Amino acid sequence: MLVKPDGFFGVTMAVEGIADSTVLMHGPEGCRKNLGALTQKVYPRRDRSVNMMTPYYRGSSRIPYTDLESSDYIYGAYDRVYEALQYIKERNAQFIAVVCSPGASLIGDDCQKAIDENGLSDRAIVLDADLSSKPINIGIDLTLRRVLEKISPDGTAVRKDTAVLLGNHVLQKDWESVNEEMSRILSLMGIEVICCVGAGCTVQQLRDSSQAEYAIIVCPEYAQQTAQYYSETFGTKVVNPRYSPVGFEATEDWIRNVAEVTGKDPSDALGYVDSLKKRAYRRMLAARFDTDAFGYIIDAEPSICYPLAKFFYDNLQMVPKCLRYNDISYAPSERLMEDFLDGIGMKNVLDTDVPDYAEIICTDGNTVDMYTRANHSLRGVDLRFPSMMNTEFLPQPLFGATGALYILERVVNRF
């Protein structure tokens, strides 16, 4: 609840979530340092065409930067952008985004001219600091739309029974396992995912994504603009849920929603969820841990906060103490949350002050660690990055049936 990445982070991480793309940060080292560490944490990969000690990279193989100095803010730094692009274009990046730091955007350097003079007009874009004051979901969503518009997918013939997966991103909890889990569920319905937009996809997959018959959203706060792009540009059928598939019941509702729009048979997918639900029930019988009347705090996007709060209340008899939306809005989920809280007589917990103690806290991993170490909570559920201390080896997605098992494991087990 202390860490609130903004739209500036969203712009950068949206591009960094495309496997063969890179961000050139036009700004000083301070604006690049934390972003470089974060992108290497959430999407570790090695580009052997980059030597970390070469110009513009200097200690990190990710997010090269122009290294602005104080005099550049007075006299301009166009040459720095031009020369950096000259160097970077020889690397392996298939797409380059020049992102101006908030301070650098005030200089007024013509970054588009530097792109054009380097012959990069077909694979580079300028993303200014206009989204810095926006929530992170707006930064990610609008940036991915702008990238798609720049790449201009061909719009060739539709491939039947295929989909693009929208709303996942590299700051999502174990985003790779989210791709795998949701792709598995959709495959049980006869739908092939051909591109996970902004979550490990390649530039070529983005170009091919125009062929998808469906655009299926996982977390709606991060996909409204991108979904609109697919719908308006290619006539793609959009599956836009009222909330994310968090917990068993919400995952079943998500599957039924997909089936309603696509006309697919949900039986096998629902059977998969049911098999893991029964497994969870058997494990709970073995657990020597009673959650009745436990209090919980959730700080998450509305489409995650609502189904998670309901999952805790309906299945574990836990009581909400504080529910917050991570400074993000999504009206359909917010209306459902109001109805839910009104029904249990607890509307006062919405956006209230964080209590000194609650047994379960659900937010970003760094805050969870801080609260549990300070004995302000008994257990914590890591919902999203930044979560810099842990490295995930086993699948730990937040979404889908596997995600429900992850949530239960974090609530029930001490370690």
Buried (B, 14 or more C-beta within 10 A) or exposed (E): BEBEBBBBBBBBBBBBBBBBBBBBBBBBBEBBBEBBBBBBBBBEEEBEEBEEEEEBBBEBBBBBBBBBEEEBBEEBBBEBBBBBBBBBBEBEBBBBBBBBBBBBBEBEBBBBEBBEBBEBEEBBBBBBBBBBEBBBBBBBBBBBBBBBEBBEBEEEEBBEBBBBBBBBBBBBBBBBBBBBBBBBBBEBBEBBBBBBBBBBBBBEBBBBBBBBBBBBBBBBBBBBBBBBBBBEBBEBBBBBBBBBBBBBBBBBBBBEBBBEBBEBEBEBBBEBBEEBBEEBEEEBEEEEEEBEEBBBBBBBBBBBBBBBBBBBBEBBEBBBBBBBBBEBBBEBBBEBBEEBBEEEEBBEBBEBEBBEBBBBBBBBBBBBBBBBEEEBBBBBBBBBBBBBEEEEEEBBBBBBBBBBBBBBBBBBEEE
